[in-house]
Amino acid sequence: MTTPREAVAGVVDPEIRVITIDELGILRSVEEDPATGRIVVTITPTYTGCPAMDVIRADIRRALAAAGHPDAEVRTVHAPAWSTDWISERGRAKLAAAGIAPPASAARGGNVVPLTLAVRCPRCGSPETEQVSRFGSTACKALWRCRACSEPFDHLKAL
Ligand SMILES: [Zn+2]
């Protein structure tokens, strides 16, 4: 028996198909309304310009319908805003394995002076990379190229 939470957590991001919405950190909660028994899913969009959110909402409803909850509701919450820090360690590893450079974690607070970290090539690990275009295969990603191995790759923009 698949729980509603398990069904929703298995939905993959339509643009970065290797990562689930749970690993991407946009899945906030899956709850059952005690009065109606209806499943209420709360998600936080990644980028406001991402048309993928409509696909994600439809995929969540489809996954829940398959798990026996055809009348689920998907709510969108914009605060607190999603940041790339919400991507789980497992999600970062999957992005790297797929040739998508995971965003550097934004250092917050403490005495650490934030350094401008080089975007490392996901194929050879070289920091000798350059941005080719602000927009990669989707608006959420930038296109980068590695000077060491000449491979282009998508870099998920850090927020
Ligand atoms: Zn490289």
Residues whose N, C-alpha, C, O or C-beta is under 5 A from the ligand:
A	BS01	ZN	C121 R123 C124 G125 S126 C146 A148 C149
